[in-house]
Amino acid sequence: MITISAVGVTAGVFLPSATSADRAGKAPTTAGDVTTSPSSTPTMSSTKRPAVKPSRTATSKEPSSRAKPKPSVTSHKAKGGIFTGVATHFDKTGDAGGGCGVPPAQIESKDFVALNVYDVPNNFSPSLPRPAPEALKGAWNNGLNCGRWVEIKLSDFCTTANGGAAGQGICRGGAWKRDKFNGATVKAIVTDSCADPNEWCRSDRNHLDIARGSLGRFTLNGSPVGDLETMGKWNNRRIEWSFIPAPDYRGDIKIGLAKDASKWYSPVVITNLPNGIRGVEYLENGTWKKAQMTGDNGQRYEIQPTSAARATFTVRITDAHGKPLNNGREYSFKQPSCAGESTRCDGLYTPVSYTTN
């Protein structure tokens, strides 16, 4: 038996229905190898993360769902596990947590990305259902790609800045140009989602929205290339990206309870994953049961206690490939003191220590 102590972490803000608000988005793809149908979880209302300032060429007019934009610049399917699309950037996940349900302070990297919720090229409706029905589901895969890592490689640069106005195409009025930054790479974790009704989130199936800080952490041949945004070498950039195992992975998963946890409500947030998370099971009265994801917040699940006294819990995890994490390792922990009969955990995230079998 191994005992893992909870690492002290700064409380972040958790929002059960949090989604990413990217300022520029495109349409997603069914990227990755996760193909399981979405859980029959309730539809969550969307909240937007702070959006990046739109380009001066963007229109503020509400887009029409009947707009006829130029064809997508990307392919719906990956070739050899590599996806091609266009990248944009955003400032941060929501203060209460991004689309995966992970508070900002618990994201294990400063480099993170949002994936597209929908695969609906040319559909700019502002009120699509979420979680996305199977026919509309994009690379976000209703949260099943949360916690996975991607490697991003830069390709051609657009010579004009565009704001993602629906139906107006990408790199309009400009041209795609190769420059000295082609081939630069960065690794980032999936922690947010892009559902905005703009050109990127809807009509570029393999679009990635990248944390603003990452624009200064791309490297080429092992050397930093500088801050692409400051140098005026960002705008839209074509990219290639693929899912990868967590780089330099150490330790084991981290488990914490989300805000408002009580004796009767136990929402857990699971991070520090070697290869994402596809599902959680909990042990109840000697039987393993499937935990329910909160909406499409792919790293936040509601579990039930192992004991009738509702004081202890045991869970096991399935990774993004559908394989039992650590050969089915079981993680057992006690309910924290803040989650009582008539009290709730006020902190946005309360870490717990666990033992493993």
N, C-alpha and C positions, 0 to 999 in steps of 0.2 A: 504494500500500500504506500502510495506517495502522497504527501500532504503539500498542497500549494497554498501559500499565503497570498492574500489579495495585495496587490501593489497599490500604494497610495496614489490616487490620481485626482486631478483637479476636476471638480464637478462640471459637467457640460450641461446643456439644456436638451431635454428630450421631448420630441414632439411625435406622438404616435402616428399622425397623419402627414409628417413632414415629407416634402418632395423638394427637389432641387429647382431653383429658379435660375435658369441660365439666360443670359441676355441674348445669346445667339444659339439657336438650336436647329437641329435637323432631324430627319426621321430615322428611327432605329432599325435594327435588323434583329433577326433571331440569332444573334451571335452566340458563340460558345457552344458547348456540348450539352447544355442543360435543356432537356426537351419535355420534362414533366409538365402536365397541365397545371394551371394555377390552382391554388387552394381555394376552396369555397369560402373565402373570408369576406367580411363586409366591405363594401366600397368606402374608401376613405376620402375625405375632402382634401383637396390639394392646397398646400400653402407654398408660396414662392420664396426661394432664397433671394438674397440681395442680387439684383440683376446688374450686369455690367452696362455701363452707359451705351446706349445704342449709337451706331454710326450716324454721322450727320446725313447720310443718304437714306436712312430708314424712314418709313412713313409711320405716323402715329395713328393712322386710320385703322379701324377694326378690320381684320382680314376677312375675306369671304371664303366660305368653304367650297365655293364653286370656281375659285380662281384656277387658272390653267398655267402653272409655272413651267419653266423649262424642265426637261427631264433631269432626274437625279444624276449627280456626277459619280455615283458609286454603284457598285454591284450589290445585290441583295445578299449574296452568299459569299462566304470566305473562300479563298483559294489556298489550300494547304494550311488552313488555320489562320491566315492573315486577312484582315479586313482592311478595306480602303475607304476613306471618307474625308471629311473636312473637319478641322478642329477649331473650336472657339474657346473662350475662357470666361470664368466667373470669379467673383471675389471670395466667396466662402459658402459653406453650407448654412442652412438656417441656424439661428442661435439655439433653437431647441432640438436641432438634429437634422441630418440630411435624409434623403429618401430611404436609406438603409435602416434608419432608426438609431443611428449611433451619434451620441453627443459629440460636438467638435473636439473636446478634450480627450476623448477616447479613440479618436482616429489615429492609427499607428504610424501615419506618415504625413508630412506636409504636402506631399504630392498625391493628389486624389482627383478622381474624374467622376462625371455623371454619364450614364448611358441613357439612350432614348427609350421612353416608355412604350411608344407606339411605332408600328410599321404601317404607316398610312400616307404614302407619298401623295402630295397635292391635296390632302384633306386638312384644312386649317380650323376645323370646328373647335371652339373653346370649351366644349362640354362633353368630351368623350368619356365613357365610363372607366372607372379605375377601381380595382385592378382591371387591366385590359383583357377583354375577351380573347380567346385563342386566335381568332382571325385578325386581330389588331395588334397582337403582342410583338414588341420589339426587342432589342438587345437587352433591355432591362430585365426581360423575362419575369415580370411580376416579382422582382426582388430576388430571384434565384441565382443571380450573378453577383449579389452583394458579397463584399469581403474578398473578392478575387483580385488578383493583380494583373495589370496589363503593361506591356512594353510598347511605347509609342515612338515611331520613327517619322521625322519630318520629310515631307516631299515639297512640291512646288508652292511658291508664294504668289498670292493674288496681288496684283499691282494697284488695286483700288480697295478702299475700305467699304464694306457693305454692312447694313444693319439687320439683315435677315428678314426684310419685309416679305410677307407671304405672297407667293405667286410671282415673284420678280427674279427668281433664279439666284445663283451663287456666282460671285465674281462678275456681276453685271458691270458693263462699262470698262472692264479691265481685261487682263490676260494672265494666264498662269505662267510663271517664270521660275526657272531653276536658279538657285543662288548658292552661296558657299555654306549655307546651313542645311542643305539637303543631306539627309542621312543621320543627323543628330538625333539622339534618343534620350528618353527619360522613362523611368518605371513609376507607376502610380497605382493606388488602390481604388477600387470601385466603392464609393460611399454615397452617391447621390443619383438622382434621376432627372431626366429632362423631358418635360411634357408640354412645353410652351407651344402655342400655335403659330410658329414662325417657320421660315424656310429651312433652317438647319434641323430643328427637332422633328420636323414632319417630312421633309422631302430629301434629306440626306440620310439614308438608312443606317450608315455606319459612322455617323457623326459622334465625336467625343467633345464634351465640355470639360476643360482642364482648369484646375485651380490656378489663379493668376500668378501666385508665387512660383509655380513650376516653370513659367516662361523664362525664368532666369537660371534654371537648373538643367537644361538640356546639355548633353555632352557629345562631342564628336572625337573619335579616336582617343577617348579617355580624358579629353580636356574640355572644360566649360566653354560654351560658345558665347556667353554673355546674355544680357536681358533682351530677348527678342522684341518685347513690346517697346522698351525704351529706345531701341535702335530703329524702330519703325519697320520691323521685319516680321510682324505677326499678321494683322488683318485676318483673313481666312488663310489657312494653310492646309494643303492636302496632307494626309497622313496615311501611314500603314500602322496597324496595331494588332496585337494578338494577346490572348490570355497566357499567363505564365504562372508557375508556382511562386509562392511568396519568397522574395529574395532574402538570402541570409537569415532564414527562419530560425528562431531560437525559442526555447521554452515550450509552453503549451497555451491553450486557449485562456482567455480571461472571461469571467462571468460577473455580471453586475445586475442589480435590480433597477428598473426604471422608476421614474417619479410616480408617486401615488401608490406604490406597492403596499399591500397590507396583508393581514392574515388571510383575507379572502380573495386577494387579487395579486398574482405573482408574474409580472411581466419581466422577462430576463433579456438582457442584451449580451450577445456573445461576440467577442472580437479576438484579434490575434490568431487568425485562422491560417493554416498552411495552404489551403486551396478552397477558399470560399465556404459557403454553407448552403445546403439544399433542404435540410430538414432537421427537426429536433424531436426526439422522443423522450417521454418521461415515464418513470415507473410509478404505477399506482396500484396498490393492493396486489403486488406480485405480477402485474401485467404491464407490458410496454404499450404505451398509447402515443399516437401522433399528436404533437403540439400544434396549435394553430398560430400561424403568422399573423401579426397585426397588419391588416390590409396587405400592402405589398412592401412593408418595411422589413426587408429580408434578413435582418440580424436581430429582430425583436420578436419573441414568441411568448405566448402565455402558457404556463405550465401549472400542473396540479401537484400537491404534496405527496410524498411517499407515505407519511404517517397520518393517522386519523387526527392527531393533534395539530396537524398542519404546520409542523415545525421543521421537517427535513425534506430534502428533495434529491432525486437522482435523475440525471439526464444522460443521453448519449447523442452524438451528432453525426449527420451524414454530410459528406463534402460535395463540392460542385460536380464531381464525377459520379455521384450516387454511391460512393463507397463509405463504409463505416469509418469515421475518423479514428485514427490510432487503433485499428483493428477492433473497433467496438468498445473502446475505453469508456467506462462509466465514471461520471463526475457527480460526487455527492456533496451537498452543502446544507447549512442550516439557514433558516429564515433570519435575516438581520433583526436586531432589536427594534428598529424603527417601524417594522411591519407588524403591527400588533392587532389586537382584537378591535380596538377603537382608534388606532393611530395609523398614520400613513407615512411613508418615507418622503420627506419634503425635498431631499436632494434630487437633482436631476439624474444622478447615477450613484448607486451605492454598491461598491465592490464587495464581493464575498470571497472567502477562502473555501477551498474544496479539497476533498480527498479523491483518489482514483483507485479503481480496481482493475 
